[in-house]
């Protein structure tokens, strides 16, 4: 297959050959990720100590039980740091230009990302409407009919962290799971056929994404995250990049954290328990709605889903013959 016709999951073929590179790249990424967590933990600890916090206070703020703005900031920064780690592994191990982790055109398509954010808002509105007429879905969901939480300094700090750092956290997870891992596993499976490569590129990262949220999850919560990963993976293949998945991920987290700040608590939002199978219709509603909206918009706007496709560099310009 010529390089001009490569799907997103096949883009490692543009770099240096050798299946062994995947088995070197994945451990390298894991090591970099955890080393980054340690380094960031030290930096945040020093920053808190500089404010006069005692060692006991620092431990409580960063333990995650209960969740604090400092803990959420540390988690978000950890995933944000994964983005340069992914780009470094792609370049140094695979010889792939870092931009090809973002999309088949070799860069992040910002205008398409903005369109996807708008589509994600529409899908979430549909989801909230469906959720409101179903029984309690558990899994950290909140009762919208309850009383608003009081405005406190902690609420303010949480809100700042969510607005400033949560988009980076969501993007980091997408660069790892739907980015590097999709290309890595998809490239390995491509020897068994294009369909096998695409299927593995979607399913395996989705499974790892769900498992990465903890082995003690309730089955409905695990299924919810696995379904999210499947849809995000399909979007990468069908739209040729990470933008649609990032937009859906950012809006999901904004909604979950926003509702937790307004009506619930952040600890339950970060570590949901007590999921019920009533969450599945809600998940499917959002997934199908957003998938259809994004794919239809991508086709309408000529968004490339293969490298070298015409229109890939002129995203959102109307096709000829369209009014």
Secondary structure as the mmCIF struct_conf table of DSSP 4:
data_model
#
loop_
_struct_conf.conf_type_id
_struct_conf.id
_struct_conf.beg_label_comp_id
_struct_conf.beg_label_asym_id
_struct_conf.beg_label_seq_id
_struct_conf.end_label_comp_id
_struct_conf.end_label_asym_id
_struct_conf.end_label_seq_id
HELX_RH_3T_P HELX_RH_3T_P1 UNK A 3 UNK A 5
STRN STRN1 UNK A 7 UNK A 7
HELX_RH_3T_P HELX_RH_3T_P2 UNK A 8 UNK A 14
BEND BEND1 UNK A 15 UNK A 15
TURN_TY1_P TURN_TY1_P1 UNK A 19 UNK A 19
HELX_RH_AL_P HELX_RH_AL_P1 UNK A 20 UNK A 50
TURN_TY1_P TURN_TY1_P2 UNK A 51 UNK A 52
HELX_RH_AL_P HELX_RH_AL_P2 UNK A 55 UNK A 63
BEND BEND2 UNK A 65 UNK A 66
HELX_RH_AL_P HELX_RH_AL_P3 UNK A 69 UNK A 92
TURN_TY1_P TURN_TY1_P3 UNK A 93 UNK A 94
TURN_TY1_P TURN_TY1_P4 UNK A 98 UNK A 98
HELX_RH_AL_P HELX_RH_AL_P4 UNK A 99 UNK A 102
STRN STRN2 UNK A 103 UNK A 103
TURN_TY1_P TURN_TY1_P5 UNK A 104 UNK A 105
BEND BEND3 UNK A 106 UNK A 107
HELX_RH_AL_P HELX_RH_AL_P5 UNK A 110 UNK A 132
TURN_TY1_P TURN_TY1_P6 UNK A 133 UNK A 133
BEND BEND4 UNK A 134 UNK A 134
HELX_LH_PP_P HELX_LH_PP_P1 UNK A 135 UNK A 136
TURN_TY1_P TURN_TY1_P7 UNK A 139 UNK A 140
TURN_TY1_P TURN_TY1_P8 UNK A 144 UNK A 145
BEND BEND5 UNK A 146 UNK A 146
HELX_LH_PP_P HELX_LH_PP_P2 UNK A 147 UNK A 151
HELX_RH_AL_P HELX_RH_AL_P6 UNK A 153 UNK A 173
HELX_RH_PI_P HELX_RH_PI_P1 UNK A 174 UNK A 181
HELX_RH_AL_P HELX_RH_AL_P7 UNK A 182 UNK A 189
HELX_RH_3T_P HELX_RH_3T_P3 UNK A 190 UNK A 192
HELX_RH_AL_P HELX_RH_AL_P8 UNK A 194 UNK A 211
TURN_TY1_P TURN_TY1_P9 UNK A 212 UNK A 213
TURN_TY1_P TURN_TY1_P10 UNK A 215 UNK A 216
HELX_RH_AL_P HELX_RH_AL_P9 UNK A 219 UNK A 239
BEND BEND6 UNK A 240 UNK A 240
STRN STRN3 UNK A 241 UNK A 241
BEND BEND7 UNK A 242 UNK A 242
HELX_RH_AL_P HELX_RH_AL_P10 UNK A 243 UNK A 263
BEND BEND8 UNK A 264 UNK A 264
HELX_RH_AL_P HELX_RH_AL_P11 UNK A 266 UNK A 270
BEND BEND9 UNK A 271 UNK A 271
TURN_TY1_P TURN_TY1_P11 UNK A 277 UNK A 277
HELX_RH_AL_P HELX_RH_AL_P12 UNK A 278 UNK A 301
TURN_TY1_P TURN_TY1_P12 UNK A 302 UNK A 302
BEND BEND10 UNK A 305 UNK A 305
STRN STRN4 UNK A 306 UNK A 306
TURN_TY1_P TURN_TY1_P13 UNK A 307 UNK A 308
TURN_TY1_P TURN_TY1_P14 UNK A 310 UNK A 313
BEND BEND11 UNK A 314 UNK A 314
TURN_TY1_P TURN_TY1_P15 UNK A 315 UNK A 316
HELX_LH_PP_P HELX_LH_PP_P3 UNK A 317 UNK A 319
TURN_TY1_P TURN_TY1_P16 UNK A 320 UNK A 321
#
